[in-house]
Amino acid sequence: MSDRISVLLVDDHALVRQGVRAFLDAQPDLRVVAEAASGREAVEAAKAHAPDVVLMDLLMPGMDGVETTRAVKEVSPASHVVVLTSHHDDAYVFAALRAGALGYVLKTISSEELAGTVRRAASGEPTLHPSIALRLMQDVRGEQEDVTSELTPRELEVLKLIAEGLTNADIAERLGVAEKTVKGHVGNVLSKLQVHDRTQAAVYAWREGVVRREDPDPSA
């Protein structure tokens, strides 16, 4: 029994808890060690049982799921919290993940998918509902675009030439400046894009559309 993944269910609806518990307990490798109908009960249960996985509802009386997630992680740091909710507004998603949730799935998930989510969470692997994963990717992409906007016009020009495969000497010749000056620009570009080398900078430029196949030669 000790090798079974322990689960804490947190939801203020008894019917939901009963349904989820019945399915999870029927799995040979999973067991529900406790239930909680409120945030405060969840924190106490997490402290007492240190479950491998906590399935967390978001909207509950008193402490909401975000606050409860944060508190659970404080009393049982090794427990992996997976939000199981009907709500997928950005405000809920980002707040829950910032509070320490490992996964975020909706209650429309199938029983088999939920069991798989619990197993992955126990191993520290996140699971996100596809629409939520897409929004996170878009959010990250937006942050990347903001970083690109921090480049000066000259740094942006240097980035485009890096993406074309030019060396510092080639760039210096194209722009009519000293190679030492180009080296300074390249250093600034790598720092602002938070990449380690010019290869990563080039990949970034192509991926984010900073430079495209049909772009005219910058030296023309």
C-alpha positions in Angstrom: 0.0 0.0 0.0 2.9 2.4 0.8 3.9 2.5 -2.9 0.5 3.9 -4.0 0.3 7.6 -4.9 -1.4 9.5 -2.1 -4.0 12.1 -3.0 -5.8 14.8 -1.1 -9.1 16.0 -2.6 -10.0 19.6 -2.0 -13.5 20.7 -3.1 -16.4 22.2 -1.3 -18.9 20.0 -3.2 -19.2 16.6 -1.5 -20.7 15.0 -4.6 -17.6 16.0 -6.6 -15.3 14.6 -3.9 -17.2 11.4 -3.8 -17.1 10.8 -7.5 -13.4 11.6 -7.9 -12.6 9.5 -4.8 -14.5 6.5 -6.0 -12.6 6.5 -9.3 -9.1 7.2 -7.9 -9.4 4.6 -5.1 -10.3 2.0 -7.8 -6.9 2.5 -9.4 -4.3 0.0 -8.2 -1.6 2.7 -7.8 -3.6 5.6 -6.3 -5.3 6.2 -3.0 -7.1 9.1 -1.5 -5.8 9.7 2.0 -8.0 12.7 2.9 -10.7 15.1 1.7 -11.2 18.7 2.5 -14.2 21.0 2.0 -12.4 24.2 2.6 -9.0 25.8 2.4 -8.4 25.6 6.1 -9.3 21.9 6.1 -7.0 21.4 3.2 -4.0 23.0 4.9 -4.5 20.8 8.0 -4.9 17.7 5.9 -1.8 18.5 3.9 0.1 19.0 7.2 -1.1 15.7 8.6 -0.7 13.5 5.5 1.9 15.2 3.3 0.1 13.8 0.2 2.0 13.2 -3.1 -0.7 15.1 -5.0 -3.4 17.6 -4.1 -6.4 18.0 -6.4 -7.5 21.6 -5.7 -10.7 23.4 -6.5 -10.4 27.1 -7.0 -13.7 28.7 -5.8 -14.4 27.8 -2.2 -15.8 29.7 0.8 -13.2 31.4 2.9 -9.7 30.7 1.5 -9.9 30.3 -2.2 -7.9 27.7 -4.1 -5.1 30.1 -5.0 -4.5 31.1 -1.3 -4.9 27.5 -0.3 -2.4 26.3 -2.8 0.2 28.7 -1.4 -0.5 27.6 2.1 -0.4 23.9 1.3 3.0 24.3 -0.4 4.2 26.0 2.8 3.2 23.2 5.1 3.9 20.3 2.7 6.5 21.5 0.1 6.8 18.1 -1.5 3.1 17.9 -2.4 2.3 18.6 -6.0 -0.9 20.7 -6.4 -3.0 20.2 -9.5 -5.9 22.6 -9.9 -9.1 20.8 -10.9 -11.7 23.4 -11.7 -14.5 24.7 -14.0 -12.8 28.1 -14.4 -10.1 28.9 -16.9 -10.0 32.7 -16.9 -6.5 34.0 -17.2 -6.6 35.6 -13.7 -7.2 32.2 -12.1 -4.7 30.4 -14.2 -1.8 32.7 -13.7 -2.5 33.3 -10.0 -2.7 29.5 -9.4 0.5 28.8 -11.2 2.3 31.6 -9.4 1.0 30.2 -6.1 2.8 26.9 -6.8 0.3 24.8 -8.7 2.1 22.2 -10.9 -0.9 21.5 -13.2 -4.2 23.1 -14.2 -7.0 20.9 -15.7 -10.7 21.4 -16.1 -13.5 19.3 -14.6 -14.5 18.3 -18.1 -11.5 16.0 -18.1 -12.2 12.3 -18.4 -11.6 9.9 -15.5 -8.7 8.2 -17.3 -7.1 11.6 -18.1 -7.4 12.6 -14.5 -5.7 9.5 -13.3 -2.9 10.1 -15.7 -2.6 13.7 -14.5 -2.3 12.5 -10.9 0.4 10.0 -11.9 2.4 12.6 -13.8 2.0 15.1 -11.0 3.4 12.6 -8.5 6.5 12.5 -10.7 6.7 16.2 -10.9 5.4 16.5 -14.5 3.0 19.3 -15.2 -0.3 18.9 -17.0 -2.2 21.8 -18.5 -5.5 21.9 -20.3 -4.7 22.6 -24.0 -6.4 26.0 -24.1 -4.5 27.0 -21.0 -1.2 25.8 -22.4 -1.9 27.9 -25.6 -2.6 31.0 -23.6 0.6 30.5 -21.5 2.6 30.2 -24.8 1.0 33.3 -26.1 1.8 35.1 -22.9 5.5 34.0 -23.1 5.6 35.0 -26.8 4.3 38.4 -25.9 7.1 38.8 -23.3 9.6 37.8 -25.9 8.3 40.4 -28.3 8.6 43.0 -25.6 12.2 42.0 -25.1 12.9 42.5 -28.8 11.4 45.9 -28.6 14.1 46.8 -26.1 16.7 46.6 -28.8 18.0 49.8 -30.2 17.7 50.2 -34.0 21.4 49.5 -34.4 21.1 46.4 -32.2 18.1 45.2 -34.2 20.1 45.6 -37.4 23.0 43.6 -35.8 20.6 40.9 -34.8 19.3 40.6 -38.4 22.9 40.3 -39.7 23.7 37.6 -37.0 20.6 35.7 -38.2 22.1 35.9 -41.8 25.2 34.1 -40.5 27.6 37.0 -40.6 30.7 37.2 -38.4 31.5 40.3 -36.3 34.1 41.2 -39.0 31.5 40.9 -41.7 29.0 43.0 -39.8 31.6 45.6 -39.1 32.3 45.9 -42.8 28.6 46.0 -43.7 27.8 48.7 -41.2 31.1 50.6 -41.7 32.0 50.6 -38.0 34.8 49.1 -36.0 34.7 45.4 -35.1 35.1 46.3 -31.4 31.8 48.4 -31.7 30.0 45.4 -33.3 31.3 43.1 -30.5 29.7 45.6 -28.0 26.4 45.5 -29.9 26.4 41.7 -30.0 26.9 41.5 -26.3 24.0 43.8 -25.7 21.8 41.8 -28.0 22.6 38.5 -26.3 22.0 40.1 -22.9 18.6 41.6 -23.8 17.4 38.5 -25.5 18.7 36.4 -22.5 20.4 33.9 -24.8 23.9 32.4 -24.4 25.4 32.7 -27.9 24.9 34.1 -31.4 23.4 30.8 -32.6 20.6 31.0 -30.1 20.2 34.7 -31.1 19.9 33.7 -34.7 17.3 31.0 -33.9 15.3 33.5 -31.9 15.4 36.0 -34.8 14.1 33.5 -37.3 11.5 32.0 -35.0 10.1 35.4 -33.9 10.0 36.8 -37.4 12.6 39.5 -36.7 14.1 38.4 -40.1 12.3 36.6 -42.9 13.5 34.9 -46.1 12.0 37.7 -48.2 13.7 40.5 -46.2 16.0 42.7 -48.4 19.7 42.6 -47.7 20.3 45.1 -44.8 23.5 46.3 -46.6 21.7 47.2 -49.8 
